[in-house]
């Protein structure tokens, strides 16, 4: 990376450090961990944030009977350091698992209808909005699978079938959905890891000379590539820096009003690029 771009990259990281300095949120806690500037109260804050998510959980273990919301809340709680066997988290995981084992998370090519209702338009953590029901269902399945694999349920027959469906099914119709699949397979058992190369290759072939992805959401791409973590993914992240840095606002975030999750994705991507 040329010296001028590296200087801009490091400046962007400093601005993001300042942005997250006093944020009492999950992205704030994770951002401070990422840059090695944790605050004394962050461990307690993480506990409180997990308790907030437990408080939203219904008796059946779901959050609003929503597969997406329940899976994402479980992912957030694991981000905050909770073990998947923790009672409060295990209830959410068990509910998501029951949906997958009932067939609600079997990957189907979009725009196939979901076996169970999927909210749409669906806003993903990256900020990407999916207005079509089929796309929303596809992305919901992907995030449910990725959450269960992270929770060490990847060997369960229903989860393994869902992983195979994502890995071996038809190519997703859009780059944004390819990124959703990449994120789901990033933590999959070793026998599926070779599928990452094909997905990363598709994203690489579509990446523009400016580092962005025409017709796709930059932060959706970066989130998946950061999760993948392997060298080819890291190379695409580094190439995306010229597209990412100009989006940064004076606040340090990339949106106005600030979108903390996108800021966290941007920070993680910049840290990867700085290492390479």
Helices and strands as residue ranges (DSSP letters): H 3-20, H 26-34, H 42-55, H 67-79, H 87-101, E 122-123, E 129-130, H 133-150, H 157-168, H 175-185, G 190-192, H 195-206, H 218-228, H 231-244, G 245-247, H 260-275
